[in-house]
């Protein structure tokens, strides 16, 4: 994830709509993927991403530059996702579509996605930020509002749980053969 040119951020902070649109174009994909990972719902991720950019536009003048722009933006996305999840009272469990003869790569991707989705939020969020989005630990700590060491330990615990879960899945698949 690449940081935007500070001049573009400054222009956007000054009210330049074209500069803000440039920021949106550059970061909406990552913001949506993060929202999707948090909400586990494509349509809700659309709404969360839109709301996050509305809030970012509204509060851009308060961005002081103490943290990276992407950390600030991802914190907004996370807050919007949490708000959306609280307001939506439906179950978090997702049903998998049964596909006969699915490719092994597809099955592995589904297993990985399910394993990540099964992690508790306090492990899933830092794992996604660091491992999926490539955010440095220090920046993830800003987004999550915890110490860098806490992010490191949570990512480590998430990796351990995922390896255990995926090795159990792999053993189960071998047992069925």
Phi and psi in degrees as a GROMACS rama.xvg file:
@    title "Ramachandran Plot"
@    xaxis  label "Phi"
@    yaxis  label "Psi"
@TYPE xy
-99.5572  138.75  UNK-2
-74.5767  143.286  UNK-3
-72.8765  160.521  UNK-4
-60.919  127.253  UNK-5
-56.6989  -27.5451  UNK-6
-67.2486  -35.7268  UNK-7
-67.6074  -42.6645  UNK-8
-61.1548  -44.0307  UNK-9
-64.3018  -41.3625  UNK-10
-62.6782  -41.9609  UNK-11
-63.9595  -40.2156  UNK-12
-61.8322  -29.905  UNK-13
-83.2215  0.621701  UNK-14
102.603  6.24503  UNK-15
-74.6427  106.467  UNK-16
-64.6391  -37.0355  UNK-17
-62.9563  -38.1009  UNK-18
-66.8492  -40.8603  UNK-19
-65.1134  -40.702  UNK-20
-60.3327  -36.4275  UNK-21
-64.0561  -40.9524  UNK-22
-63.5682  -41.545  UNK-23
-62.101  -49.7338  UNK-24
-58.2592  -39.9262  UNK-25
-71.9065  -28.7864  UNK-26
-120.418  -2.8764  UNK-27
-66.1948  -33.4951  UNK-28
-63.3737  -48.92  UNK-29
-65.9611  -39.5616  UNK-30
-62.4805  -42.56  UNK-31
-65.7303  -44.0884  UNK-32
-62.1564  -39.0727  UNK-33
-66.2157  -44.6143  UNK-34
-61.2727  -41.194  UNK-35
-63.7055  -40.7371  UNK-36
-66.2426  -34.9064  UNK-37
-77.6701  -42.1239  UNK-38
-88.9452  -23.7029  UNK-39
62.7133  28.0581  UNK-40
-147.429  120.349  UNK-41
-60.7697  -46.3803  UNK-42
-69.7086  -39.2764  UNK-43
-65.5848  -35.905  UNK-44
-62.8604  -36.9136  UNK-45
-59.5175  -48.663  UNK-46
-64.5697  -42.822  UNK-47
-62.8051  -44.2819  UNK-48
-63.1089  -44.1066  UNK-49
-61.6401  -46.3962  UNK-50
-63.1746  -37.8187  UNK-51
-62.7439  -42.1055  UNK-52
-72.807  -31.027  UNK-53
-63.3596  -46.1231  UNK-54
-64.8371  -40.29  UNK-55
-60.8553  -43.2635  UNK-56
-63.0128  -44.237  UNK-57
-63.5848  -37.8369  UNK-58
-108.309  10.1137  UNK-59
-59.1791  -33.6973  UNK-60
-65.0103  -20.794  UNK-61
-88.3413  -6.61302  UNK-62
-69.7135  114.918  UNK-63
-93.0148  -13.4113  UNK-64
86.515  12.3022  UNK-65
-67.3408  -27.0557  UNK-66
-123.661  175.492  UNK-67
-69.9472  150.787  UNK-68
-59.1024  -43.353  UNK-69
-64.6273  -34.432  UNK-70
-65.0646  -42.9128  UNK-71
-61.7157  -45.7913  UNK-72
-64.5265  -44.432  UNK-73
-65.7739  -31.7366  UNK-74
-64.1718  -39.3876  UNK-75
-65.3687  -43.8356  UNK-76
-59.8814  -44.7112  UNK-77
-61.145  -45.0013  UNK-78
-62.8256  -42.7995  UNK-79
-63.6354  -40.5424  UNK-80
-64.2836  -43.454  UNK-81
-62.1665  -42.0396  UNK-82
-61.0653  -44.5778  UNK-83
-65.7524  -39.1778  UNK-84
-68.2454  -36.8376  UNK-85
-66.1873  -39.5304  UNK-86
-75.6084  -21.6444  UNK-87
-98.6825  114.545  UNK-88
-97.3723  17.7626  UNK-89
-84.4627  166.258  UNK-90
-64.2784  146.101  UNK-91
-84.3949  -10.739  UNK-92
-75.2562  140.025  UNK-93
-112.022  140.865  UNK-94
-90.5482  136.335  UNK-95
-85.0096  140.107  UNK-96
-79.4135  129.316  UNK-97
-77.8107  126.288  UNK-98
-126.714  123.376  UNK-99
-83.5294  137.947  UNK-100
69.3834  28.793  UNK-101
-65.8805  146.16  UNK-102
-65.2999  145.68  UNK-103
-57.0224  -38.2354  UNK-104
-61.4914  -41.2011  UNK-105
-63.6901  -44.3031  UNK-106
-62.6232  -39.8941  UNK-107
-65.6646  -43.6685  UNK-108
-61.8473  -40.053  UNK-109
-64.4135  -43.4221  UNK-110
-62.8664  -42.0005  UNK-111
-65.0391  -45.8628  UNK-112
-60.7263  -41.8994  UNK-113
-66.3809  -40.832  UNK-114
-64.6905  -41.9178  UNK-115
-65.2865  -43.2877  UNK-116
-63.6307  -26.6495  UNK-117
-80.0285  -14.6474  UNK-118
-65.6273  144.66  UNK-119
-65.599  150.946  UNK-120
-52.5335  -35.2089  UNK-121
-69.1119  -16.4853  UNK-122
-101.786  -38.2132  UNK-123
-64.4754  -45.1618  UNK-124
-62.0424  -50.2294  UNK-125
-65.4175  -35.5746  UNK-126
-60.9068  -46.5772  UNK-127
-61.8019  -46.0227  UNK-128
-61.5146  -45.0253  UNK-129
-81.4587  -50.9783  UNK-130
-85.0686  -35.936  UNK-131
-90.4761  -44.4789  UNK-132
-95.7707  -4.97921  UNK-133
68.7083  24.3047  UNK-134
-77.2915  136.368  UNK-135
-61.2841  152.134  UNK-136
-53.8996  -42.7904  UNK-137
-61.8295  -40.3232  UNK-138
-70.2044  -39.2712  UNK-139
-62.5352  -34.4982  UNK-140
-65.3823  -32.1947  UNK-141
-68.2451  -45.562  UNK-142
-61.0966  -43.4827  UNK-143
-88.6474  -8.92746  UNK-144
59.7865  43.6819  UNK-145
-134.594  169.519  UNK-146
-70.4581  153.958  UNK-147
-57.9997  -41.4428  UNK-148
-61.1036  -34.28  UNK-149
-66.7718  -41.3369  UNK-150
-61.6833  -46.219  UNK-151
-59.3253  -45.2409  UNK-152
-68.661  -36.3001  UNK-153
-69.1893  -38.8371  UNK-154
-63.9288  -42.3141  UNK-155
-60.3873  -47.193  UNK-156
-63.8515  -38.0173  UNK-157
-63.4028  -44.0264  UNK-158
-59.5223  -44.3641  UNK-159
-60.9715  -45.9003  UNK-160
-63.6933  -41.9362  UNK-161
-64.6656  -43.4369  UNK-162
-62.2614  -42.1787  UNK-163
-64.2495  -45.8381  UNK-164
-62.8851  -45.1734  UNK-165
-72.0069  -31.813  UNK-166
-71.1701  -34.7151  UNK-167
-64.1906  -41.2615  UNK-168
-63.504  -43.0162  UNK-169
-64.8971  -41.8202  UNK-170
-65.9272  -39.1398  UNK-171
-62.9939  -38.2368  UNK-172
-66.8602  -39.3665  UNK-173
-68.5017  -34.884  UNK-174
-65.5352  -30.9537  UNK-175
-75.3323  -19.1582  UNK-176
